[in-house]
Amino acid sequence: MRGTLDRIRHTVGFELIGLLIFAPLGSWVFGYALHQMGVIAAVASLVAAVWNYVYNLMFDKAMVRLTGSVRKSPAVRVCHALLFELGLLIVFLPSVAWYLKISLLDALLMDLAVAGFYVVYAFVYNWAYDIVFPVPGRAVPGEASGSEPA
C-alpha cells in the first residue's frame, strides 16, 4: 500500500495538472471568464485534494480487505474514478449554482460535463501514476522478477 508522502505527491500532482487543464478549458467550453473558472477550479481543487487523499486511502483499504491487494483492473479503475467523481458532484452542485448565479439544473449539467472530464482525467492520471510510481513491493510490468529463466 502507498505511504503518506506518496499519497501527498499523488494528490498534489493530480490537482495541479487538473487545475492547469480545467481552468482554461472550462472558460472556453462554458463561456465564463477565466477568473470565474479559475476560482471554481481552485476551490474545487482544495476540496478535491482532501477528498482525493481520504477517498484513495479508504478505497485501498477496502481493496486490501476484499481482495488482499491494491492492484486495480481496468474495470476497478473505472469504478474508482466514477465513485470519486460522484462524491465531488454531491458537494459542488449547490456551490457552483450559487457562485455562478445559475439554476441547480444548469449547475448539474455543468457539473456532469466537468465530472465527465475528470473521470477520464482521473483514469489516465492514476494509471500513469501507477506506472511512474509503482506501489512498493509490486512488480512493474516488463520488469525483471529477480530470477533468470533456466
C-alpha positions in Angstrom: 0.0 0.0 0.0 1.2 3.6 -0.6 2.7 5.7 2.2 1.6 9.2 3.3 4.3 11.1 1.3 3.4 9.1 -1.8 -0.3 9.9 -1.4 0.5 13.6 -0.9 2.7 13.6 -4.1 -0.2 11.8 -5.9 -2.8 14.3 -4.7 -0.7 17.5 -5.4 0.2 16.3 -8.9 -3.4 15.4 -9.7 -4.7 18.7 -8.5 -2.1 20.9 -10.1 -2.2 19.3 -13.5 -6.0 19.2 -13.4 -6.2 22.9 -12.5 -3.9 23.8 -15.3 -6.0 21.9 -17.8 -9.5 22.7 -16.4 -9.5 26.4 -15.9 -8.7 27.5 -19.5 -10.7 24.6 -20.9 -13.7 25.3 -18.7 -13.6 29.0 -19.6 -13.6 28.2 -23.3 -16.3 25.5 -23.1 -18.7 27.2 -20.7 -18.2 30.8 -21.8 -17.3 32.2 -18.4 -14.3 34.4 -17.7 -11.1 32.7 -16.9 -11.0 34.1 -13.4 -14.5 32.7 -12.7 -13.4 29.2 -13.8 -10.2 29.8 -12.0 -12.0 30.4 -8.7 -14.2 27.4 -9.2 -11.2 25.3 -10.1 -9.1 26.5 -7.2 -11.8 25.9 -4.6 -12.7 22.6 -6.1 -9.1 21.7 -6.2 -8.7 22.3 -2.4 -11.8 20.3 -1.6 -10.9 17.6 -4.1 -7.4 17.3 -2.7 -8.7 16.5 0.7 -11.3 14.1 -0.7 -8.7 12.5 -3.0 -6.4 11.6 -0.1 -9.3 10.3 2.1 -11.0 8.5 -0.8 -7.9 6.8 -2.1 -6.9 5.7 1.4 -10.4 4.2 2.0 -10.5 2.6 -1.4 -7.1 1.0 -1.0 -8.0 -0.3 2.5 -11.3 -1.7 1.1 -9.4 -3.4 -1.8 -6.9 -5.0 0.6 -9.8 -6.2 2.8 -11.8 -7.5 -0.2 -9.0 -8.8 -2.5 -5.8 -8.8 -0.5 -4.2 -6.4 -3.0 -4.3 -2.8 -4.2 -3.8 -3.9 -7.8 -6.6 -2.4 -10.0 -8.0 -4.0 -13.1 -9.3 -1.6 -15.8 -12.9 -2.2 -14.5 -11.9 -1.4 -10.9 -10.2 1.8 -12.2 -13.4 2.8 -13.9 -15.4 2.2 -10.7 -12.8 4.0 -8.7 -12.9 7.1 -10.9 -16.8 7.2 -11.0 -17.2 6.9 -7.3 -14.6 9.6 -6.7 -16.4 12.0 -9.0 -19.9 11.2 -7.6 -18.7 12.3 -4.1 -17.4 15.6 -5.5 -20.6 16.1 -7.5 -22.7 16.0 -4.4 -20.5 18.6 -2.7 -20.1 21.0 -5.6 -23.6 21.2 -7.1 -25.0 23.8 -4.7 -21.8 25.9 -4.5 -21.4 26.2 -8.3 -25.0 27.2 -8.7 -24.6 29.9 -6.1 -21.3 31.3 -7.3 -22.3 31.5 -11.0 -25.9 32.5 -10.2 -27.4 29.7 -12.3 -30.1 27.2 -11.6 -29.4 23.9 -9.9 -30.3 22.2 -13.2 -27.7 24.3 -15.1 -25.2 23.6 -12.4 -25.9 19.9 -12.6 -25.4 19.9 -16.4 -22.1 21.8 -15.9 -21.0 19.5 -13.1 -21.8 16.4 -15.2 -19.7 17.8 -18.0 -16.8 18.6 -15.6 -17.2 15.2 -13.9 -17.0 13.6 -17.3 -13.7 15.3 -18.0 -12.4 14.4 -14.5 -13.4 10.8 -14.8 -11.3 10.4 -17.9 -8.5 12.6 -16.4 -8.5 10.5 -13.2 -8.4 7.2 -15.0 -5.5 8.4 -17.2 -3.6 10.1 -14.3 -4.0 7.3 -11.9 -2.9 4.7 -14.4 0.1 6.8 -15.4 1.0 7.5 -11.8 1.0 3.8 -11.0 3.4 3.2 -13.9 5.7 6.1 -13.0 5.5 5.5 -9.2 4.7 1.8 -8.7 3.3 0.6 -5.4 6.2 -0.6 -3.3 6.7 -4.3 -3.3 4.7 -4.8 -6.5 6.4 -5.8 -9.7 6.2 -3.4 -12.6 5.0 -5.0 -15.9 8.1 -5.8 -18.0 10.5 -5.5 -15.0 12.7 -8.5 -14.2 11.3 -10.6 -11.3 14.7 -11.1 -9.8 15.3 -14.6 -11.1 16.7 -15.5 -14.5 15.0 -18.3 -16.6 16.9 -21.5 -16.7 
